Amino acid sequence: MSVVRVGIVDDHEVVREGMRAVASGASEIELVAAAPTASDLLVALGRNLHDPSSADLGKLKRDCDVVLLDLSLQDRSRPSENVDILQRAGIKVLIFSIGENPCLIREALKAGALGLVRKSEPLEHALAEAKNIADGKAVVTKELAAAIDGDPEFSRASLSPREQETLRLYASGFAQVQVARRMGIKQSAVKTNIDRIREKYARVGRPAPTKIDLRIRAIEDGLVDSMEDTQSAQRYL
């Protein structure tokens, strides 16, 4: 049984301590850091703030899989700034909020946050959703859907040209090793691209956990013709 390493950024000490207490009784969760700001959390993890993926001088770098991030912090930091610095540390971000400000939610999602849990839910639920995020599953709530629906441009996954080409080939039926040969890259790079593509689709409320789901998304976004090479593609699915 793998343990998911979770952090929390919230400027209310009672919330942080409550999360610590709940996590201590969860066999699949380890709360590795709790702090009032994103920068403080990274310091607690022994990270260099100029290069959050690296250890700070003389510090032991600690790993963290997912951070529960409050959007309204007393240091007046922007959600996008906090999501960005946590992502640069290699940490996935789950919004932890009362969910009343769709503009802040959209800002965090566009920066790379992968879902939202409400503070009104039991803390056990927040930790369970953090585990889902770590496992690559989508976390969709009505507040998240409302934030997305309020921005017509948001449903676009904003794939990079390299990600679009990866998806086009993979959704057309090619195996990862074949996609790698055609693109002239390593198979590990193809897998990384596909994982990133799945995260981007999940972020905008269009999860694609399977290869068939990815093909559907590629058809919806015009990257693959629904009638093109269907029989060939089915042989690879």
mmCIF file of the C-alpha atoms, coordinates in Angstrom:
data_MODEL
# 
_entry.id   MODEL 
# 
loop_
_atom_site.group_PDB 
_atom_site.id 
_atom_site.type_symbol 
_atom_site.label_atom_id 
_atom_site.label_alt_id 
_atom_site.label_comp_id 
_atom_site.label_asym_id 
_atom_site.label_entity_id 
_atom_site.label_seq_id 
_atom_site.pdbx_PDB_ins_code 
_atom_site.Cartn_x 
_atom_site.Cartn_y 
_atom_site.Cartn_z 
_atom_site.occupancy 
_atom_site.B_iso_or_equiv 
_atom_site.pdbx_formal_charge 
_atom_site.auth_seq_id 
_atom_site.auth_comp_id 
_atom_site.auth_asym_id 
_atom_site.auth_atom_id 
_atom_site.pdbx_PDB_model_num 
ATOM 1   C CA . MET A 1 1   ? 0.000   0.000  0.000   1.00 0.00 ? 1   MET A CA 1 
ATOM 2   C CA . SER A 1 2   ? 1.641   3.273  -1.118  1.00 0.00 ? 2   SER A CA 1 
ATOM 3   C CA . VAL A 1 3   ? 1.502   6.291  1.169   1.00 0.00 ? 3   VAL A CA 1 
ATOM 4   C CA . VAL A 1 4   ? 0.570   9.670  -0.346  1.00 0.00 ? 4   VAL A CA 1 
ATOM 5   C CA . ARG A 1 5   ? 2.607   12.571 0.996   1.00 0.00 ? 5   ARG A CA 1 
ATOM 6   C CA . VAL A 1 6   ? 0.385   15.620 1.491   1.00 0.00 ? 6   VAL A CA 1 
ATOM 7   C CA . GLY A 1 7   ? 1.028   19.225 2.473   1.00 0.00 ? 7   GLY A CA 1 
ATOM 8   C CA . ILE A 1 8   ? -1.393  22.005 3.360   1.00 0.00 ? 8   ILE A CA 1 
ATOM 9   C CA . VAL A 1 9   ? -1.124  25.763 2.855   1.00 0.00 ? 9   VAL A CA 1 
ATOM 10  C CA . ASP A 1 10  ? -3.682  27.569 5.019   1.00 0.00 ? 10  ASP A CA 1 
ATOM 11  C CA . ASP A 1 11  ? -3.230  30.651 7.179   1.00 0.00 ? 11  ASP A CA 1 
ATOM 12  C CA . HIS A 1 12  ? -5.527  29.373 9.934   1.00 0.00 ? 12  HIS A CA 1 
ATOM 13  C CA . GLU A 1 13  ? -3.552  27.364 12.475  1.00 0.00 ? 13  GLU A CA 1 
ATOM 14  C CA . VAL A 1 14  ? -6.660  25.534 13.664  1.00 0.00 ? 14  VAL A CA 1 
ATOM 15  C CA . VAL A 1 15  ? -7.206  24.193 10.142  1.00 0.00 ? 15  VAL A CA 1 
ATOM 16  C CA . ARG A 1 16  ? -3.592  23.067 9.816   1.00 0.00 ? 16  ARG A CA 1 
ATOM 17  C CA . GLU A 1 17  ? -3.641  21.338 13.191  1.00 0.00 ? 17  GLU A CA 1 
ATOM 18  C CA . GLY A 1 18  ? -6.994  19.743 12.428  1.00 0.00 ? 18  GLY A CA 1 
ATOM 19  C CA . MET A 1 19  ? -5.593  18.352 9.192   1.00 0.00 ? 19  MET A CA 1 
ATOM 20  C CA . ARG A 1 20  ? -2.539  17.072 11.039  1.00 0.00 ? 20  ARG A CA 1 
ATOM 21  C CA . ALA A 1 21  ? -4.741  15.258 13.555  1.00 0.00 ? 21  ALA A CA 1 
ATOM 22  C CA . VAL A 1 22  ? -6.902  13.655 10.876  1.00 0.00 ? 22  VAL A CA 1 
ATOM 23  C CA . ALA A 1 23  ? -3.903  12.642 8.761   1.00 0.00 ? 23  ALA A CA 1 
ATOM 24  C CA . SER A 1 24  ? -2.260  10.964 11.744  1.00 0.00 ? 24  SER A CA 1 
ATOM 25  C CA . GLY A 1 25  ? -5.066  8.412  11.748  1.00 0.00 ? 25  GLY A CA 1 
ATOM 26  C CA . ALA A 1 26  ? -4.985  7.728  8.000   1.00 0.00 ? 26  ALA A CA 1 
ATOM 27  C CA . SER A 1 27  ? -2.867  4.751  6.967   1.00 0.00 ? 27  SER A CA 1 
ATOM 28  C CA . GLU A 1 28  ? -2.486  5.876  3.338   1.00 0.00 ? 28  GLU A CA 1 
ATOM 29  C CA . ILE A 1 29  ? -1.722  9.552  4.058   1.00 0.00 ? 29  ILE A CA 1 
ATOM 30  C CA . GLU A 1 30  ? 1.333   11.258 5.538   1.00 0.00 ? 30  GLU A CA 1 
ATOM 31  C CA . LEU A 1 31  ? 1.107   14.986 6.243   1.00 0.00 ? 31  LEU A CA 1 
ATOM 32  C CA . VAL A 1 32  ? 4.676   16.061 5.504   1.00 0.00 ? 32  VAL A CA 1 
ATOM 33  C CA . ALA A 1 33  ? 4.279   19.833 5.925   1.00 0.00 ? 33  ALA A CA 1 
ATOM 34  C CA . ALA A 1 34  ? 1.738   22.442 6.998   1.00 0.00 ? 34  ALA A CA 1 
ATOM 35  C CA . ALA A 1 35  ? 2.335   26.176 6.624   1.00 0.00 ? 35  ALA A CA 1 
ATOM 36  C CA . PRO A 1 36  ? 0.532   29.549 6.313   1.00 0.00 ? 36  PRO A CA 1 
ATOM 37  C CA . THR A 1 37  ? 2.094   30.371 2.925   1.00 0.00 ? 37  THR A CA 1 
ATOM 38  C CA . ALA A 1 38  ? 3.376   28.464 -0.094  1.00 0.00 ? 38  ALA A CA 1 
ATOM 39  C CA . SER A 1 39  ? 6.896   29.780 0.478   1.00 0.00 ? 39  SER A CA 1 
ATOM 40  C CA . ASP A 1 40  ? 6.842   28.668 4.105   1.00 0.00 ? 40  ASP A CA 1 
ATOM 41  C CA . LEU A 1 41  ? 5.708   25.212 3.021   1.00 0.00 ? 41  LEU A CA 1 
ATOM 42  C CA . LEU A 1 42  ? 8.607   24.902 0.581   1.00 0.00 ? 42  LEU A CA 1 
ATOM 43  C CA . VAL A 1 43  ? 11.040  26.011 3.288   1.00 0.00 ? 43  VAL A CA 1 
ATOM 44  C CA . ALA A 1 44  ? 9.592   23.311 5.556   1.00 0.00 ? 44  ALA A CA 1 
ATOM 45  C CA . LEU A 1 45  ? 10.262  20.826 2.755   1.00 0.00 ? 45  LEU A CA 1 
ATOM 46  C CA . GLY A 1 46  ? 13.891  21.967 2.549   1.00 0.00 ? 46  GLY A CA 1 
ATOM 47  C CA . ARG A 1 47  ? 13.450  23.531 -0.891  1.00 0.00 ? 47  ARG A CA 1 
ATOM 48  C CA . ASN A 1 48  ? 15.369  26.365 -2.538  1.00 0.00 ? 48  ASN A CA 1 
ATOM 49  C CA . LEU A 1 49  ? 12.823  29.123 -3.241  1.00 0.00 ? 49  LEU A CA 1 
ATOM 50  C CA . HIS A 1 50  ? 14.707  30.191 -6.384  1.00 0.00 ? 50  HIS A CA 1 
ATOM 51  C CA . ASP A 1 51  ? 14.672  26.606 -7.680  1.00 0.00 ? 51  ASP A CA 1 
ATOM 52  C CA . PRO A 1 52  ? 11.914  24.787 -5.760  1.00 0.00 ? 52  PRO A CA 1 
ATOM 53  C CA . SER A 1 53  ? 12.745  21.442 -7.348  1.00 0.00 ? 53  SER A CA 1 
ATOM 54  C CA . SER A 1 54  ? 16.128  21.499 -5.589  1.00 0.00 ? 54  SER A CA 1 
ATOM 55  C CA . ALA A 1 55  ? 17.179  21.291 -1.952  1.00 0.00 ? 55  ALA A CA 1 
ATOM 56  C CA . ASP A 1 56  ? 18.145  24.482 -0.166  1.00 0.00 ? 56  ASP A CA 1 
ATOM 57  C CA . LEU A 1 57  ? 21.799  24.742 0.875   1.00 0.00 ? 57  LEU A CA 1 
ATOM 58  C CA . GLY A 1 58  ? 22.460  22.491 3.837   1.00 0.00 ? 58  GLY A CA 1 
ATOM 59  C CA . LYS A 1 59  ? 18.851  21.288 4.002   1.00 0.00 ? 59  LYS A CA 1 
ATOM 60  C CA . LEU A 1 60  ? 17.347  17.843 3.522   1.00 0.00 ? 60  LEU A CA 1 
ATOM 61  C CA . LYS A 1 61  ? 14.910  17.881 0.615   1.00 0.00 ? 61  LYS A CA 1 
ATOM 62  C CA . ARG A 1 62  ? 11.588  16.255 1.510   1.00 0.00 ? 62  ARG A CA 1 
ATOM 63  C CA . ASP A 1 63  ? 9.150   14.954 -1.088  1.00 0.00 ? 63  ASP A CA 1 
ATOM 64  C CA . CYS A 1 64  ? 5.499   15.925 -1.290  1.00 0.00 ? 64  CYS A CA 1 
ATOM 65  C CA . ASP A 1 65  ? 2.943   14.553 -3.757  1.00 0.00 ? 65  ASP A CA 1 
ATOM 66  C CA . VAL A 1 66  ? -0.023  16.916 -3.337  1.00 0.00 ? 66  VAL A CA 1 
ATOM 67  C CA . VAL A 1 67  ? -0.641  20.221 -1.586  1.00 0.00 ? 67  VAL A CA 1 
ATOM 68  C CA . LEU A 1 68  ? -4.042  21.404 -0.392  1.00 0.00 ? 68  LEU A CA 1 
ATOM 69  C CA . LEU A 1 69  ? -3.914  25.130 -1.186  1.00 0.00 ? 69  LEU A CA 1 
ATOM 70  C CA . ASP A 1 70  ? -6.166  27.829 0.242   1.00 0.00 ? 70  ASP A CA 1 
ATOM 71  C CA . LEU A 1 71  ? -6.783  30.604 -2.282  1.00 0.00 ? 71  LEU A CA 1 
ATOM 72  C CA . SER A 1 72  ? -7.121  33.614 0.049   1.00 0.00 ? 72  SER A CA 1 
ATOM 73  C CA . LEU A 1 73  ? -4.015  33.943 2.194   1.00 0.00 ? 73  LEU A CA 1 
ATOM 74  C CA . GLN A 1 74  ? -3.025  36.787 4.509   1.00 0.00 ? 74  GLN A CA 1 
ATOM 75  C CA . ASP A 1 75  ? 0.235   37.356 2.628   1.00 0.00 ? 75  ASP A CA 1 
ATOM 76  C CA . ARG A 1 76  ? -1.930  38.537 -0.322  1.00 0.00 ? 76  ARG A CA 1 
ATOM 77  C CA . SER A 1 77  ? -0.204  36.140 -2.710  1.00 0.00 ? 77  SER A CA 1 
ATOM 78  C CA . ARG A 1 78  ? -2.050  35.325 -5.927  1.00 0.00 ? 78  ARG A CA 1 
ATOM 79  C CA . PRO A 1 79  ? -3.370  31.776 -6.441  1.00 0.00 ? 79  PRO A CA 1 
ATOM 80  C CA . SER A 1 80  ? -1.541  31.553 -9.774  1.00 0.00 ? 80  SER A CA 1 
ATOM 81  C CA . GLU A 1 81  ? 1.778   32.463 -8.118  1.00 0.00 ? 81  GLU A CA 1 
ATOM 82  C CA . ASN A 1 82  ? 1.336   29.823 -5.441  1.00 0.00 ? 82  ASN A CA 1 
ATOM 83  C CA . VAL A 1 83  ? 0.281   27.117 -7.888  1.00 0.00 ? 83  VAL A CA 1 
ATOM 84  C CA . ASP A 1 84  ? 3.233   27.950 -10.119 1.00 0.00 ? 84  ASP A CA 1 
ATOM 85  C CA . ILE A 1 85  ? 5.889   27.744 -7.399  1.00 0.00 ? 85  ILE A CA 1 
ATOM 86  C CA . LEU A 1 86  ? 4.437   24.488 -6.060  1.00 0.00 ? 86  LEU A CA 1 
ATOM 87  C CA . GLN A 1 87  ? 4.346   22.976 -9.548  1.00 0.00 ? 87  GLN A CA 1 
ATOM 88  C CA . ARG A 1 88  ? 7.959   23.977 -10.098 1.00 0.00 ? 88  ARG A CA 1 
ATOM 89  C CA . ALA A 1 89  ? 8.699   21.978 -6.967  1.00 0.00 ? 89  ALA A CA 1 
ATOM 90  C CA . GLY A 1 90  ? 7.129   18.958 -8.667  1.00 0.00 ? 90  GLY A CA 1 
ATOM 91  C CA . ILE A 1 91  ? 4.033   19.035 -6.438  1.00 0.00 ? 91  ILE A CA 1 
ATOM 92  C CA . LYS A 1 92  ? 0.442   18.630 -7.605  1.00 0.00 ? 92  LYS A CA 1 
ATOM 93  C CA . VAL A 1 93  ? -2.038  21.201 -6.312  1.00 0.00 ? 93  VAL A CA 1 
ATOM 94  C CA . LEU A 1 94  ? -5.590  20.688 -5.051  1.00 0.00 ? 94  LEU A CA 1 
ATOM 95  C CA . ILE A 1 95  ? -7.588  23.835 -4.244  1.00 0.00 ? 95  ILE A CA 1 
ATOM 96  C CA . PHE A 1 96  ? -8.824  23.856 -0.635  1.00 0.00 ? 96  PHE A CA 1 
ATOM 97  C CA . SER A 1 97  ? -11.367 26.641 -0.394  1.00 0.00 ? 97  SER A CA 1 
ATOM 98  C CA . ILE A 1 98  ? -14.837 27.718 0.659   1.00 0.00 ? 98  ILE A CA 1 
ATOM 99  C CA . GLY A 1 99  ? -15.455 28.007 -3.088  1.00 0.00 ? 99  GLY A CA 1 
ATOM 100 C CA . GLU A 1 100 ? -17.172 31.386 -3.086  1.00 0.00 ? 100 GLU A CA 1 
ATOM 101 C CA . ASN A 1 101 ? -14.914 33.170 -5.601  1.00 0.00 ? 101 ASN A CA 1 
ATOM 102 C CA . PRO A 1 102 ? -15.038 31.582 -9.077  1.00 0.00 ? 102 PRO A CA 1 
ATOM 103 C CA . CYS A 1 103 ? -12.488 34.090 -10.397 1.00 0.00 ? 103 CYS A CA 1 
ATOM 104 C CA . LEU A 1 104 ? -9.855  32.874 -7.933  1.00 0.00 ? 104 LEU A CA 1 
ATOM 105 C CA . ILE A 1 105 ? -10.774 29.268 -8.697  1.00 0.00 ? 105 ILE A CA 1 
ATOM 106 C CA . ARG A 1 106 ? -10.342 29.862 -12.447 1.00 0.00 ? 106 ARG A CA 1 
ATOM 107 C CA . GLU A 1 107 ? -7.021  31.606 -11.829 1.00 0.00 ? 107 GLU A CA 1 
ATOM 108 C CA . ALA A 1 108 ? -5.718  28.641 -9.858  1.00 0.00 ? 108 ALA A CA 1 
ATOM 109 C CA . LEU A 1 109 ? -7.014  26.108 -12.374 1.00 0.00 ? 109 LEU A CA 1 
ATOM 110 C CA . LYS A 1 110 ? -5.486  27.940 -15.319 1.00 0.00 ? 110 LYS A CA 1 
ATOM 111 C CA . ALA A 1 111 ? -2.162  27.991 -13.462 1.00 0.00 ? 111 ALA A CA 1 
ATOM 112 C CA . GLY A 1 112 ? -2.298  24.221 -13.092 1.00 0.00 ? 112 GLY A CA 1 
ATOM 113 C CA . ALA A 1 113 ? -4.380  23.249 -10.030 1.00 0.00 ? 113 ALA A CA 1 
ATOM 114 C CA . LEU A 1 114 ? -6.032  19.891 -10.620 1.00 0.00 ? 114 LEU A CA 1 
ATOM 115 C CA . GLY A 1 115 ? -9.286  20.164 -8.696  1.00 0.00 ? 115 GLY A CA 1 
ATOM 116 C CA . LEU A 1 116 ? -11.131 21.650 -5.741  1.00 0.00 ? 116 LEU A CA 1 
ATOM 117 C CA . VAL A 1 117 ? -12.407 20.497 -2.366  1.00 0.00 ? 117 VAL A CA 1 
ATOM 118 C CA . ARG A 1 118 ? -14.591 22.646 -0.137  1.00 0.00 ? 118 ARG A CA 1 
ATOM 119 C CA . LYS A 1 119 ? -13.547 23.539 3.389   1.00 0.00 ? 119 LYS A CA 1 
ATOM 120 C CA . SER A 1 120 ? -17.095 22.771 4.511   1.00 0.00 ? 120 SER A CA 1 
ATOM 121 C CA . GLU A 1 121 ? -16.493 19.089 3.741   1.00 0.00 ? 121 GLU A CA 1 
ATOM 122 C CA . PRO A 1 122 ? -14.964 16.826 6.421   1.00 0.00 ? 122 PRO A CA 1 
ATOM 123 C CA . LEU A 1 123 ? -11.173 16.936 6.468   1.00 0.00 ? 123 LEU A CA 1 
ATOM 124 C CA . GLU A 1 124 ? -11.145 13.204 5.783   1.00 0.00 ? 124 GLU A CA 1 
ATOM 125 C CA . HIS A 1 125 ? -12.805 13.958 2.441   1.00 0.00 ? 125 HIS A CA 1 
ATOM 126 C CA . ALA A 1 126 ? -10.116 16.522 1.564   1.00 0.00 ? 126 ALA A CA 1 
ATOM 127 C CA . LEU A 1 127 ? -7.380  13.983 2.248   1.00 0.00 ? 127 LEU A CA 1 
ATOM 128 C CA . ALA A 1 128 ? -9.198  11.314 0.224   1.00 0.00 ? 128 ALA A CA 1 
ATOM 129 C CA . GLU A 1 129 ? -9.417  13.702 -2.727  1.00 0.00 ? 129 GLU A CA 1 
ATOM 130 C CA . ALA A 1 130 ? -5.732  14.539 -2.345  1.00 0.00 ? 130 ALA A CA 1 
ATOM 131 C CA . LYS A 1 131 ? -5.027  10.829 -2.716  1.00 0.00 ? 131 LYS A CA 1 
ATOM 132 C CA . ASN A 1 132 ? -7.207  10.774 -5.847  1.00 0.00 ? 132 ASN A CA 1 
ATOM 133 C CA . ILE A 1 133 ? -5.167  13.626 -7.310  1.00 0.00 ? 133 ILE A CA 1 
ATOM 134 C CA . ALA A 1 134 ? -1.934  11.780 -6.502  1.00 0.00 ? 134 ALA A CA 1 
ATOM 135 C CA . ASP A 1 135 ? -3.357  8.713  -8.251  1.00 0.00 ? 135 ASP A CA 1 
ATOM 136 C CA . GLY A 1 136 ? -4.171  10.751 -11.383 1.00 0.00 ? 136 GLY A CA 1 
ATOM 137 C CA . LYS A 1 137 ? -7.932  10.843 -10.880 1.00 0.00 ? 137 LYS A CA 1 
ATOM 138 C CA . ALA A 1 138 ? -10.124 13.883 -11.555 1.00 0.00 ? 138 ALA A CA 1 
ATOM 139 C CA . VAL A 1 139 ? -11.723 15.813 -8.690  1.00 0.00 ? 139 VAL A CA 1 
ATOM 140 C CA . VAL A 1 140 ? -14.815 17.641 -9.973  1.00 0.00 ? 140 VAL A CA 1 
ATOM 141 C CA . THR A 1 141 ? -17.296 19.576 -7.807  1.00 0.00 ? 141 THR A CA 1 
ATOM 142 C CA . LYS A 1 142 ? -20.241 21.815 -8.642  1.00 0.00 ? 142 LYS A CA 1 
ATOM 143 C CA . GLU A 1 143 ? -18.131 24.848 -7.651  1.00 0.00 ? 143 GLU A CA 1 
ATOM 144 C CA . LEU A 1 144 ? -15.428 23.725 -10.047 1.00 0.00 ? 144 LEU A CA 1 
ATOM 145 C CA . ALA A 1 145 ? -17.988 23.177 -12.812 1.00 0.00 ? 145 ALA A CA 1 
ATOM 146 C CA . ALA A 1 146 ? -19.509 26.623 -12.172 1.00 0.00 ? 146 ALA A CA 1 
ATOM 147 C CA . ALA A 1 147 ? -16.096 28.287 -12.405 1.00 0.00 ? 147 ALA A CA 1 
ATOM 148 C CA . ILE A 1 148 ? -15.400 26.523 -15.682 1.00 0.00 ? 148 ILE A CA 1 
ATOM 149 C CA . ASP A 1 149 ? -18.842 27.261 -17.120 1.00 0.00 ? 149 ASP A CA 1 
ATOM 150 C CA . GLY A 1 150 ? -18.311 30.936 -16.357 1.00 0.00 ? 150 GLY A CA 1 
ATOM 151 C CA . ASP A 1 151 ? -15.406 31.057 -18.821 1.00 0.00 ? 151 ASP A CA 1 
ATOM 152 C CA . PRO A 1 152 ? -16.219 29.819 -22.350 1.00 0.00 ? 152 PRO A CA 1 
ATOM 153 C CA . GLU A 1 153 ? -12.512 29.535 -23.176 1.00 0.00 ? 153 GLU A CA 1 
ATOM 154 C CA . PHE A 1 154 ? -11.804 27.343 -20.179 1.00 0.00 ? 154 PHE A CA 1 
ATOM 155 C CA . SER A 1 155 ? -12.938 24.017 -21.646 1.00 0.00 ? 155 SER A CA 1 
ATOM 156 C CA . ARG A 1 156 ? -9.940  24.105 -23.975 1.00 0.00 ? 156 ARG A CA 1 
ATOM 157 C CA . ALA A 1 157 ? -7.129  22.007 -22.620 1.00 0.00 ? 157 ALA A CA 1 
ATOM 158 C CA . SER A 1 158 ? -4.438  24.362 -24.047 1.00 0.00 ? 158 SER A CA 1 
ATOM 159 C CA . LEU A 1 159 ? -2.160  21.583 -25.243 1.00 0.00 ? 159 LEU A CA 1 
ATOM 160 C CA . SER A 1 160 ? 1.261   22.553 -26.520 1.00 0.00 ? 160 SER A CA 1 
ATOM 161 C CA . PRO A 1 161 ? 2.126   21.707 -30.166 1.00 0.00 ? 161 PRO A CA 1 
ATOM 162 C CA . ARG A 1 162 ? 4.230   18.741 -28.966 1.00 0.00 ? 162 ARG A CA 1 
ATOM 163 C CA . GLU A 1 163 ? 1.351   17.513 -26.779 1.00 0.00 ? 163 GLU A CA 1 
ATOM 164 C CA . GLN A 1 164 ? -1.105  17.885 -29.665 1.00 0.00 ? 164 GLN A CA 1 
ATOM 165 C CA . GLU A 1 165 ? 1.113   15.796 -31.938 1.00 0.00 ? 165 GLU A CA 1 
ATOM 166 C CA . THR A 1 166 ? 1.525   13.159 -29.214 1.00 0.00 ? 166 THR A CA 1 
ATOM 167 C CA . LEU A 1 167 ? -2.237  12.991 -28.713 1.00 0.00 ? 167 LEU A CA 1 
ATOM 168 C CA . ARG A 1 168 ? -2.945  12.900 -32.455 1.00 0.00 ? 168 ARG A CA 1 
ATOM 169 C CA . LEU A 1 169 ? -0.687  9.877  -32.960 1.00 0.00 ? 169 LEU A CA 1 
ATOM 170 C CA . TYR A 1 170 ? -1.625  8.087  -29.743 1.00 0.00 ? 170 TYR A CA 1 
ATOM 171 C CA . ALA A 1 171 ? -5.364  8.622  -30.287 1.00 0.00 ? 171 ALA A CA 1 
ATOM 172 C CA . SER A 1 172 ? -5.012  7.371  -33.869 1.00 0.00 ? 172 SER A CA 1 
ATOM 173 C CA . GLY A 1 173 ? -4.048  3.986  -32.483 1.00 0.00 ? 173 GLY A CA 1 
ATOM 174 C CA . PHE A 1 174 ? -0.256  3.990  -32.251 1.00 0.00 ? 174 PHE A CA 1 
ATOM 175 C CA . ALA A 1 175 ? 1.413   2.480  -29.207 1.00 0.00 ? 175 ALA A CA 1 
ATOM 176 C CA . GLN A 1 176 ? 3.686   4.708  -27.128 1.00 0.00 ? 176 GLN A CA 1 
ATOM 177 C CA . VAL A 1 177 ? 6.832   3.149  -28.595 1.00 0.00 ? 177 VAL A CA 1 
ATOM 178 C CA . GLN A 1 178 ? 5.531   3.835  -32.121 1.00 0.00 ? 178 GLN A CA 1 
ATOM 179 C CA . VAL A 1 179 ? 4.660   7.431  -31.231 1.00 0.00 ? 179 VAL A CA 1 
ATOM 180 C CA . ALA A 1 180 ? 8.199   7.858  -29.915 1.00 0.00 ? 180 ALA A CA 1 
ATOM 181 C CA . ARG A 1 181 ? 9.723   6.574  -33.176 1.00 0.00 ? 181 ARG A CA 1 
ATOM 182 C CA . ARG A 1 182 ? 7.547   8.820  -35.327 1.00 0.00 ? 182 ARG A CA 1 
ATOM 183 C CA . MET A 1 183 ? 8.290   11.901 -33.211 1.00 0.00 ? 183 MET A CA 1 
ATOM 184 C CA . GLY A 1 184 ? 11.981  11.106 -32.764 1.00 0.00 ? 184 GLY A CA 1 
ATOM 185 C CA . ILE A 1 185 ? 11.802  11.207 -28.969 1.00 0.00 ? 185 ILE A CA 1 
ATOM 186 C CA . LYS A 1 186 ? 12.191  8.731  -26.111 1.00 0.00 ? 186 LYS A CA 1 
ATOM 187 C CA . GLN A 1 187 ? 9.265   6.561  -25.073 1.00 0.00 ? 187 GLN A CA 1 
ATOM 188 C CA . SER A 1 188 ? 9.551   8.023  -21.562 1.00 0.00 ? 188 SER A CA 1 
ATOM 189 C CA . ALA A 1 189 ? 8.977   11.485 -23.060 1.00 0.00 ? 189 ALA A CA 1 
ATOM 190 C CA . VAL A 1 190 ? 5.829   10.203 -24.776 1.00 0.00 ? 190 VAL A CA 1 
ATOM 191 C CA . LYS A 1 191 ? 4.540   8.846  -21.470 1.00 0.00 ? 191 LYS A CA 1 
ATOM 192 C CA . THR A 1 192 ? 5.281   12.184 -19.788 1.00 0.00 ? 192 THR A CA 1 
ATOM 193 C CA . ASN A 1 193 ? 3.382   14.000 -22.554 1.00 0.00 ? 193 ASN A CA 1 
ATOM 194 C CA . ILE A 1 194 ? 0.385   11.684 -22.191 1.00 0.00 ? 194 ILE A CA 1 
ATOM 195 C CA . ASP A 1 195 ? 0.343   12.095 -18.404 1.00 0.00 ? 195 ASP A CA 1 
ATOM 196 C CA . ARG A 1 196 ? 0.451   15.874 -18.841 1.00 0.00 ? 196 ARG A CA 1 
ATOM 197 C CA . ILE A 1 197 ? -2.328  15.736 -21.456 1.00 0.00 ? 197 ILE A CA 1 
ATOM 198 C CA . ARG A 1 198 ? -4.524  13.740 -19.074 1.00 0.00 ? 198 ARG A CA 1 
ATOM 199 C CA . GLU A 1 199 ? -3.868  16.237 -16.282 1.00 0.00 ? 199 GLU A CA 1 
ATOM 200 C CA . LYS A 1 200 ? -4.795  19.159 -18.535 1.00 0.00 ? 200 LYS A CA 1 
ATOM 201 C CA . TYR A 1 201 ? -8.064  17.549 -19.621 1.00 0.00 ? 201 TYR A CA 1 
ATOM 202 C CA . ALA A 1 202 ? -8.921  16.638 -16.025 1.00 0.00 ? 202 ALA A CA 1 
ATOM 203 C CA . ARG A 1 203 ? -8.200  20.213 -14.978 1.00 0.00 ? 203 ARG A CA 1 
ATOM 204 C CA . VAL A 1 204 ? -10.891 21.586 -17.301 1.00 0.00 ? 204 VAL A CA 1 
ATOM 205 C CA . GLY A 1 205 ? -13.476 19.013 -16.295 1.00 0.00 ? 205 GLY A CA 1 
ATOM 206 C CA . ARG A 1 206 ? -12.944 16.680 -19.267 1.00 0.00 ? 206 ARG A CA 1 
ATOM 207 C CA . PRO A 1 207 ? -11.208 13.662 -17.714 1.00 0.00 ? 207 PRO A CA 1 
ATOM 208 C CA . ALA A 1 208 ? -9.618  11.103 -20.039 1.00 0.00 ? 208 ALA A CA 1 
ATOM 209 C CA . PRO A 1 209 ? -8.310  8.229  -17.913 1.00 0.00 ? 209 PRO A CA 1 
ATOM 210 C CA . THR A 1 210 ? -8.257  5.648  -20.739 1.00 0.00 ? 210 THR A CA 1 
ATOM 211 C CA . LYS A 1 211 ? -6.898  5.566  -24.282 1.00 0.00 ? 211 LYS A CA 1 
ATOM 212 C CA . ILE A 1 212 ? -10.445 5.480  -25.660 1.00 0.00 ? 212 ILE A CA 1 
ATOM 213 C CA . ASP A 1 213 ? -11.271 8.606  -23.628 1.00 0.00 ? 213 ASP A CA 1 
ATOM 214 C CA . LEU A 1 214 ? -8.221  10.333 -25.085 1.00 0.00 ? 214 LEU A CA 1 
ATOM 215 C CA . ARG A 1 215 ? -9.380  9.420  -28.581 1.00 0.00 ? 215 ARG A CA 1 
ATOM 216 C CA . ILE A 1 216 ? -12.780 10.975 -27.833 1.00 0.00 ? 216 ILE A CA 1 
ATOM 217 C CA . ARG A 1 217 ? -11.125 14.175 -26.606 1.00 0.00 ? 217 ARG A CA 1 
ATOM 218 C CA . ALA A 1 218 ? -8.906  14.275 -29.696 1.00 0.00 ? 218 ALA A CA 1 
ATOM 219 C CA . ILE A 1 219 ? -11.983 13.940 -31.934 1.00 0.00 ? 219 ILE A CA 1 
ATOM 220 C CA . GLU A 1 220 ? -13.836 16.640 -29.954 1.00 0.00 ? 220 GLU A CA 1 
ATOM 221 C CA . ASP A 1 221 ? -10.881 19.020 -30.348 1.00 0.00 ? 221 ASP A CA 1 
ATOM 222 C CA . GLY A 1 222 ? -10.387 18.306 -34.049 1.00 0.00 ? 222 GLY A CA 1 
ATOM 223 C CA . LEU A 1 223 ? -7.036  16.567 -33.698 1.00 0.00 ? 223 LEU A CA 1 
ATOM 224 C CA . VAL A 1 224 ? -8.330  13.267 -35.098 1.00 0.00 ? 224 VAL A CA 1 
ATOM 225 C CA . ASP A 1 225 ? -10.995 12.622 -37.728 1.00 0.00 ? 225 ASP A CA 1 
ATOM 226 C CA . SER A 1 226 ? -13.678 10.378 -36.234 1.00 0.00 ? 226 SER A CA 1 
ATOM 227 C CA . MET A 1 227 ? -13.722 8.290  -39.423 1.00 0.00 ? 227 MET A CA 1 
ATOM 228 C CA . GLU A 1 228 ? -9.985  8.329  -40.100 1.00 0.00 ? 228 GLU A CA 1 
ATOM 229 C CA . ASP A 1 229 ? -8.165  5.014  -39.694 1.00 0.00 ? 229 ASP A CA 1 
ATOM 230 C CA . THR A 1 230 ? -10.869 3.747  -37.308 1.00 0.00 ? 230 THR A CA 1 
ATOM 231 C CA . GLN A 1 231 ? -10.267 0.078  -38.059 1.00 0.00 ? 231 GLN A CA 1 
ATOM 232 C CA . SER A 1 232 ? -6.508  0.511  -37.681 1.00 0.00 ? 232 SER A CA 1 
ATOM 233 C CA . ALA A 1 233 ? -6.954  2.384  -34.419 1.00 0.00 ? 233 ALA A CA 1 
ATOM 234 C CA . GLN A 1 234 ? -9.194  -0.307 -32.971 1.00 0.00 ? 234 GLN A CA 1 
ATOM 235 C CA . ARG A 1 235 ? -6.399  -2.854 -33.414 1.00 0.00 ? 235 ARG A CA 1 
ATOM 236 C CA . TYR A 1 236 ? -4.208  -0.845 -31.065 1.00 0.00 ? 236 TYR A CA 1 
ATOM 237 C CA . LEU A 1 237 ? -6.828  -0.020 -28.364 1.00 0.00 ? 237 LEU A CA 1 
# 
